[in-house]
Amino acid sequence: MSQQVTTFGIPANARDIVVFVHGFGVRWDSRGMFVDIQHALPKNWGYVFFDFYNIDQSDVFISPIDDQIARLESVLQKLKQLAPTATVHIIAHSKGCIITSLTQPTITGNVVFLAPPEIFGSKLEKYFARYPNAKLTTTEISIPRKDGTITHIPLNFFEQTKDVDAEEAMLNYSKKARLHILQTTQDEVLGETAYNRLRKSPDIEITAIDSDHNFTEHSREKLISYLKGVLNE
């Protein structure tokens, strides 16, 4: 049976809570990145993990953009009910940065975008079409991922996303919330990013580190060090 996981880890004395927003085609726990970050948070900080997609064992089924926006909104609404006075922070990765920007949530804490894409729809389709062992049918592309899952992408998803301007979405959200962007300079998924339009905004702070897309190996330590600095501002 398919399901969407939501985990609220909120200590009784939590004054700060981090909502983790995962990237495209994966579960919230992909590559262990969010778990590593959560373990590095102060002990009295809360956290929220959730899936955008329906999960059936190792199969991940991509949902429409509007459904993903509604999913994030519902998670934040539930969190407000559970901890109405807490300071809420968002840490989003990759495509999760764009969903967050399109949602434009009002929060009182920091917004941190890890390796956000500059282009959303068309580049995504081309990337997965040439992904190793990808299978194309008349209705979907199925992708075997390195974490053992299989991502099922309906072909109409790319039609839905082709007109989404990723940088424009982030610029619009920066008018509502200050954004901290961590740029990855050795990104095997996004390639070289410039963020030229974003650099013109006084409400966006961009920091570059020598890392791959998922902050693996020694890059994970750099990531956590960066986040500790931003979240403690």
N, C-alpha and C positions, 0 to 999 in steps of 0.2 A: 504494500500500500504506500502511495506517495505521501510525503509530508513536508512541511516547512518548519524547521527548527527555530525556536526562539528561546534564548536563555537569559534571564535577568539575574545577575549576581550583584545584589545590593546589600552591603553590610548595614546594620541598624544605624550606625553613626555616619553613613556616607554623606559627605558634602559635595563630592565631585563624582561624576559618572561618565564613562566613555562609551559611546555607541560606535561599534565597529561596522563599517559598510564595505562588504567584499566586492571583488571585481567580477568580470564577465565569465559566465560559464562554469563557475566553481562553487563549492560549498564554503560556508564561512570559515571552516577550519583548514582550508587548503594551504599546504606548505607549512603549517604551524606558525605562521607569522603573527596572527592576532593573539594566539595563546602566549607566544613569547613576549609580546608587548604587554599583555595583561599581567603576566607574572612580574614584570618590571615596574608596574604601577605601585604607588604607596598602598599599604595593606588596607587602609580605610577607604580606598576608592572603589566605586562600583563599576560594573561593566555590563554591556548588552551585546550578545552575539545573536545573529539571526541569518536565515537563508532568504534570499529573494525568490528562489525557485522551488518547484516541487521536486522532491528527491525520492527515488524509489531504489533503495539499496545503492548500487553504484551508478545508477542512471540519473542524470541531471537534466531537467527539461526547462529550457529557457522560456520565460514568460514575457508578454508584451511590455513595452516601456511604461505605459500607463499603469499597468498592474504593479510594476516595480516601484513607481512613485507612490502609489497607494499603500504598498506594503511598508515602505519607510515611514510614511505618515502615520500609519496605524501603530507601528512600534514606538514612535516618539510620543504619540498620544497616550499609549498605555504606560510608558515610562513617567509621563507627567502625573498620571494618577497615582503611581506607586511612590514617586519621590518628588512631590511638587515644589520643594524648596531647594533641591540640589542643583548645582551648576553642571550643565550638560555639555560635554565636548563630543566632537565627531572626528573620528579617524577613518578616512575612506581611501581605498586603494583602486587604482586603475579606472575601469569603467564605473566603479562605485562613486568616483568623484563627480562624474557627469550626472548620474542619477540624483545624487545629493544636490547638485547645482540646479537641476530642473525642478526638484522638490522645493528648494529655497526654504528650508526650515528655519524658524526663529529659535535660536539657542543663546544661552548666556555665557558659554565657555568658548574654547578655541575650536576652529575648524582647520583640520590638517588634511591635505590631499597628497597622497603618496603615488608618484609616477602617473599623473593623469594624462590621458591621451589628448593630442591636439585635434585629431580627426576621429569621428565616431563610426559612422555606418559603412561607407564604401571601402575604406581601408580594412575594416574588420572582416568583411566578406572575402576579400582577396587573400587576406592572411590565412583564414581557416580553409579556404578552398585548396590551398597548397600544403596544408598541415599534414605531416606524415600519417598515413593510414586513414585519412579522412574518407568517409563514404557519403556519396551524394545520391539522393533519391529524388523523386518528383516533389516531395514535400519538405525535406529537411537535409541538413548536413549533420552527420554524427562524427564526433571527434573523440578519440581516445586520449585522455590526459595523463600526464606524468604521475599524478597522484592516484591512478587506478580507476578513476571515474570515466564515464562516457557522457559527453555533453551533446544534447540533441537540440539543434538550432533550427526552428522552422524558417523556411526560405522567406516568408513574408516579414520576418523580423528585420531583415536587412532593408526592406522597402520602408519599414516604419522609421528606421534610424538614419537613412541616407541624408535627410534634410536637417538633422540635428547638428548645429554648429557648436562643437565642444568648447572652444575658447569663448564664444559669445555667451554660452550658458554660465561659464565660470565668471566672466566679467559681470554679468547681470547679478549673480549671487554676491559678488564682492561689494556691491552697493548696499547689501543688507548685512553682511558679515565679513570681517577681515579674514582673508585666506592665507594659510601658510602652505606653500607648495614645496615638496621635496622632489627635485628633478634627478632622474637616474641617467648617468652619462654613458653607461655600457648596457643599454636596454635592448635585449634581444627580441622583444615583442614590439615595442613602439619605434625602435630605431632611434635616430637622432631627433631630439626635440629642441625647439628654440623658445617657444612661448613668447614670441615677439609682442603680440598684442597684450598679453597679460602683464608684461614688464612695464607697460605704460601706466598701469593703475597704481595709485598710492595705497590702495587697500589690499594689495597682494604682495606677499613677501616670498621670494623664490630662493631656495638654497639648493645647490647642486652637490651631489656626492658620486663618487666612482662606484657604481653598483649596477647589478642586473635588475630585471623587472620585479623580481620577488624578494629582493634583499637577502639572498642566500649567503651561507658561509660567513666570512668576516664582515660582509655588508650588513648583516643582521645587528651586529654590535653597534655599527655606525648609526643605523636607523634608531635603535633604542636610545642611544646617547642624544641624538637630535630631538627625539620626542620628549625626553625628560626636560630638555631645555625649553621647548615650546610650551609644554603643558604647565610648567611651573612659573610661567611669566606672570 
